Amino acid sequence: MLPDDDEDIVFLGGKDYQPLFFEITKKLSARKKVFINSTHPPNAPPGFTFERFDTAQKTNWHYSCARTLITSREPKLPHHSQ
């Protein structure tokens, strides 16, 4: 069971797995963002947002999406001059 701690939840995966994601997270109060590579968001229960990951890849696009998310969220270490 997932904790209901208001921590954001992100889904990266194919459309065949979305119904399961919707089902197991729909009652959680956290923001739920689903990354898709389609121009048409699927039907989903209330509380889900969709963001298109723009890529020409049709298979395994979610690996590139994950890499992009990770590198864009890496903490920036302060530069120390000596």
MDTraj code that builds the backbone (N, CA, C; nanometers):
import mdtraj as md
import numpy as np

residues = "MET LEU PRO ASP ASP ASP GLU ASP ILE VAL PHE LEU GLY GLY LYS ASP TYR GLN PRO LEU PHE PHE GLU ILE THR LYS LYS LEU SER ALA ARG LYS LYS VAL PHE ILE ASN SER THR HIS PRO PRO ASN ALA PRO PRO GLY PHE THR PHE GLU ARG PHE ASP THR ALA GLN LYS THR ASN TRP HIS TYR SER CYS ALA ARG THR LEU ILE THR SER ARG GLU PRO LYS LEU PRO HIS HIS SER GLN".split()
xyz = np.array([
    [0.0845, -0.1182, 0.0000],
    [0.0000, 0.0000, 0.0000],
    [0.0887, 0.1240, 0.0000],
    [0.0502, 0.2210, -0.0789],
    [0.1258, 0.3463, -0.0866],
    [0.0868, 0.4395, 0.0269],
    [0.1834, 0.5121, 0.0830],
    [0.1493, 0.6080, 0.1887],
    [0.0754, 0.7275, 0.1296],
    [-0.0189, 0.7814, 0.2031],
    [-0.0934, 0.8995, 0.1587],
    [-0.0331, 1.0201, 0.2285],
    [0.0840, 1.0631, 0.1784],
    [0.1602, 1.1677, 0.2467],
    [0.1731, 1.2964, 0.1658],
    [0.0909, 1.3132, 0.0645],
    [0.0917, 1.4315, -0.0219],
    [0.2189, 1.4467, -0.1038],
    [0.3025, 1.3468, -0.1073],
    [0.4215, 1.3493, -0.1924],
    [0.3761, 1.3318, -0.3376],
    [0.4287, 1.4135, -0.4296],
    [0.3909, 1.4024, -0.5701],
    [0.4209, 1.2624, -0.6224],
    [0.3336, 1.2162, -0.7117],
    [0.3499, 1.0841, -0.7726],
    [0.3588, 1.1035, -0.9234],
    [0.4587, 1.0412, -0.9846],
    [0.4800, 1.0530, -1.1279],
    [0.4702, 0.9141, -1.1890],
    [0.4012, 0.9065, -1.3022],
    [0.3897, 0.7796, -1.3739],
    [0.4624, 0.7908, -1.5069],
    [0.5526, 0.6972, -1.5310],
    [0.6234, 0.6848, -1.6583],
    [0.6034, 0.5421, -1.7054],
    [0.5283, 0.5248, -1.8100],
    [0.5053, 0.3898, -1.8587],
    [0.4083, 0.3902, -1.9743],
    [0.3906, 0.2755, -2.0304],
    [0.3020, 0.2611, -2.1454],
    [0.1552, 0.2703, -2.1063],
    [0.0741, 0.2959, -2.2091],
    [-0.0695, 0.3153, -2.1851],
    [-0.1380, 0.1909, -2.1287],
    [-0.0833, 0.0743, -2.1532],
    [-0.1444, -0.0480, -2.1006],
    [-0.1363, -0.0556, -1.9483],
    [-0.0417, 0.0169, -1.8881],
    [-0.0250, 0.0153, -1.7429],
    [-0.0993, 0.1293, -1.6728],
    [-0.1518, 0.2246, -1.7487],
    [-0.2191, 0.3390, -1.6885],
    [-0.3418, 0.3015, -1.6056],
    [-0.4298, 0.2120, -1.6528],
    [-0.5464, 0.1777, -1.5706],
    [-0.5091, 0.1257, -1.4316],
    [-0.4046, 0.0466, -1.4227],
    [-0.3600, -0.0031, -1.2925],
    [-0.3098, 0.1125, -1.2069],
    [-0.2317, 0.2022, -1.2656],
    [-0.1841, 0.3200, -1.1927],
    [-0.3017, 0.4032, -1.1423],
    [-0.3997, 0.4280, -1.2271],
    [-0.5178, 0.5052, -1.1854],
    [-0.5876, 0.4368, -1.0684],
    [-0.6029, 0.3076, -1.0782],
    [-0.6754, 0.2327, -0.9751],
    [-0.6038, 0.2362, -0.8397],
    [-0.4726, 0.2167, -0.8403],
    [-0.4027, 0.2074, -0.7109],
    [-0.3695, 0.3435, -0.6504],
    [-0.3865, 0.4521, -0.7269],
    [-0.3517, 0.5839, -0.6728],
    [-0.4694, 0.6814, -0.6667],
    [-0.5845, 0.6456, -0.7188],
    [-0.6947, 0.7414, -0.7307],
    [-0.7431, 0.7973, -0.5970],
    [-0.7302, 0.7239, -0.4894],
    [-0.7776, 0.7720, -0.3591],
    [-0.6731, 0.8511, -0.2818],
    [-0.5519, 0.8574, -0.3338],
    [-0.4458, 0.9316, -0.2661],
    [-0.4625, 1.0810, -0.2929],
    [-0.4308, 1.1624, -0.1941],
    [-0.4495, 1.3066, -0.2075],
    [-0.3349, 1.3760, -0.2812],
    [-0.2274, 1.3059, -0.3059],
    [-0.1106, 1.3648, -0.3724],
    [-0.1432, 1.4055, -0.5152],
    [-0.0622, 1.5003, -0.5674],
    [-0.0730, 1.5338, -0.7095],
    [-0.0180, 1.4164, -0.7890],
    [-0.0896, 1.3790, -0.8931],
    [-0.0500, 1.2646, -0.9744],
    [-0.0312, 1.3114, -1.1189],
    [0.0933, 1.3037, -1.1670],
    [0.1248, 1.3461, -1.3031],
    [0.1587, 1.2235, -1.3855],
    [0.0941, 1.2138, -1.5008],
    [0.1153, 1.1035, -1.5925],
    [0.1838, 1.1596, -1.7168],
    [0.3025, 1.1109, -1.7456],
    [0.3700, 1.1509, -1.8684],
    [0.3234, 1.0590, -1.9803],
    [0.2926, 1.1196, -2.0945],
    [0.2434, 1.0440, -2.2093],
    [0.3225, 1.0863, -2.3322],
    [0.3187, 1.0051, -2.4365],
    [0.3796, 1.0469, -2.5626],
    [0.2746, 1.0616, -2.6714],
    [0.1515, 1.0590, -2.6336],
    [0.0396, 1.0771, -2.7253],
    [-0.0084, 1.2218, -2.7180],
    [-0.0678, 1.2685, -2.8239],
    [-0.1239, 1.4039, -2.8217],
    [-0.2620, 1.4057, -2.7576],
    [-0.3176, 1.2878, -2.7320],
    [-0.4510, 1.2774, -2.6730],
    [-0.4438, 1.2094, -2.5367],
    [-0.4657, 1.2842, -2.4273],
    [-0.4637, 1.2214, -2.2944],
    [-0.5750, 1.1179, -2.2805],
    [-0.5495, 1.0118, -2.2066],
    [-0.6519, 0.9085, -2.1857],
    [-0.7582, 0.9572, -2.0872],
    [-0.8679, 0.8851, -2.0822],
    [-0.9691, 0.9110, -1.9791],
    [-0.9123, 0.8635, -1.8464],
    [-0.9283, 0.9465, -1.7458],
    [-0.8756, 0.9118, -1.6141],
    [-0.9681, 0.9682, -1.5077],
    [-0.9646, 0.9109, -1.3884],
    [-1.0423, 0.9675, -1.2781],
    [-0.9945, 1.1093, -1.2476],
    [-1.0752, 1.1879, -1.1784],
    [-1.0307, 1.3221, -1.1385],
    [-0.9041, 1.3147, -1.0529],
    [-0.8235, 1.4192, -1.0610],
    [-0.7039, 1.4257, -0.9784],
    [-0.5760, 1.3905, -1.0503],
    [-0.5843, 1.3561, -1.1779],
    [-0.4659, 1.3205, -1.2558],
    [-0.4390, 1.4298, -1.3581],
    [-0.3130, 1.4660, -1.3744],
    [-0.2757, 1.5598, -1.4789],
    [-0.1837, 1.4881, -1.5769],
    [-0.1811, 1.5403, -1.6977],
    [-0.1040, 1.4772, -1.8038],
    [-0.0065, 1.5767, -1.8628],
    [0.1120, 1.5277, -1.8937],
    [0.2103, 1.6098, -1.9615],
    [0.2701, 1.5274, -2.0741],
    [0.2698, 1.5857, -2.1918],
    [0.3246, 1.5154, -2.3071],
    [0.4759, 1.5270, -2.3074],
    [0.5423, 1.4133, -2.3231],
    [0.6862, 1.4108, -2.3418],
    [0.7095, 1.4034, -2.4921],
    [0.7579, 1.5129, -2.5470],
    [0.7729, 1.5255, -2.6915],
    [0.8959, 1.4495, -2.7393],
    [0.8721, 1.3435, -2.8116],
    [0.9799, 1.2597, -2.8641],
    [0.9305, 1.1873, -2.9883],
    [1.0229, 1.1525, -3.0745],
    [0.9884, 1.0738, -3.1933],
    [0.9854, 0.9245, -3.1610],
    [1.0373, 0.8863, -3.0439],
    [1.0377, 0.7449, -3.0038],
    [0.8951, 0.6962, -2.9813],
    [0.8649, 0.5784, -3.0303],
    [0.7329, 0.5193, -3.0064],
    [0.7407, 0.4047, -2.9067],
    [0.8572, 0.3437, -2.8943],
    [0.8755, 0.2385, -2.7941],
    [0.9871, 0.2813, -2.6987],
    [0.9700, 0.2449, -2.5750],
    [1.0673, 0.2748, -2.4690],
    [1.0945, 0.4246, -2.4518],
    [1.0010, 0.5086, -2.4918],
    [1.0157, 0.6537, -2.4774],
    [1.0255, 0.6934, -2.3310],
    [0.9642, 0.6140, -2.2419],
    [0.9624, 0.6486, -2.0997],
    [1.1026, 0.6444, -2.0370],
    [1.1966, 0.5695, -2.0958],
    [1.3337, 0.5708, -2.0452],
    [1.3979, 0.7080, -2.0688],
    [1.3760, 0.7636, -2.1861],
    [1.4269, 0.8980, -2.2160],
    [1.3598, 1.0018, -2.1281],
    [1.2318, 0.9842, -2.1053],
    [1.1572, 1.0763, -2.0194],
    [1.2140, 1.0721, -1.8776],
    [1.2391, 0.9543, -1.8266],
    [1.2949, 0.9407, -1.6912],
    [1.4321, 1.0068, -1.6827],
    [1.5159, 0.9851, -1.7836],
    [1.6484, 1.0476, -1.7857],
    [1.6361, 1.1997, -1.7844],
    [1.5436, 1.2521, -1.8621],
    [1.5232, 1.3965, -1.8671],
    [1.4764, 1.4494, -1.7322],
    [1.3826, 1.3806, -1.6680],
    [1.3350, 1.4229, -1.5361],
    [1.4476, 1.4210, -1.4332],
    [1.5257, 1.3170, -1.4337],
    [1.6337, 1.3038, -1.3357],
    [1.7375, 1.4133, -1.3551],
    [1.7799, 1.4354, -1.4774],
    [1.8844, 1.5353, -1.4997],
    [1.8330, 1.6769, -1.4782],
    [1.7054, 1.7004, -1.4989],
    [1.6530, 1.8353, -1.4768],
    [1.6292, 1.8631, -1.3287],
    [1.6285, 1.7593, -1.2463],
    [1.6044, 1.7762, -1.1028],
    [1.7285, 1.7531, -1.0184],
    [1.8415, 1.7300, -1.0820],
    [1.9636, 1.7087, -1.0042],
    [1.9960, 1.8351, -0.9262],
    [2.0286, 1.8207, -0.8001],
    [2.0615, 1.9397, -0.7209],
    [2.1869, 2.0064, -0.7746],
    [2.1836, 2.1352, -0.7750],
    [2.3009, 2.2135, -0.8185],
    [2.3852, 2.2419, -0.6951],
    [2.5084, 2.1972, -0.6977],
    [2.5982, 2.2209, -0.5864],
    [2.6565, 2.3610, -0.5987],
    [2.6653, 2.4333, -0.4874],
    [2.7226, 2.5673, -0.4953],
    [2.8702, 2.5616, -0.5350],
    [2.9103, 2.6558, -0.6144],
    [3.0498, 2.6637, -0.6572],
    [3.1297, 2.7365, -0.5502],
    [3.2317, 2.6716, -0.5011],
    [3.3167, 2.7316, -0.3980],
    [3.4471, 2.7750, -0.4615],
    [3.4766, 2.9014, -0.4520],
    [3.6057, 2.9489, -0.5034],
    [3.7102, 2.9375, -0.3925],
    [3.8326, 2.9114, -0.4317],
    [3.9379, 2.8955, -0.3311],
    [4.0461, 2.9980, -0.3505],
])
top = md.Topology()
chain = top.add_chain()
for i, resn in enumerate(residues, 1):
    res = top.add_residue(resn, chain, resSeq=i)
    for name in ("N", "CA", "C"):
        top.add_atom(name, md.element.get_by_symbol(name[0]), res)
traj = md.Trajectory(xyz[None], top)
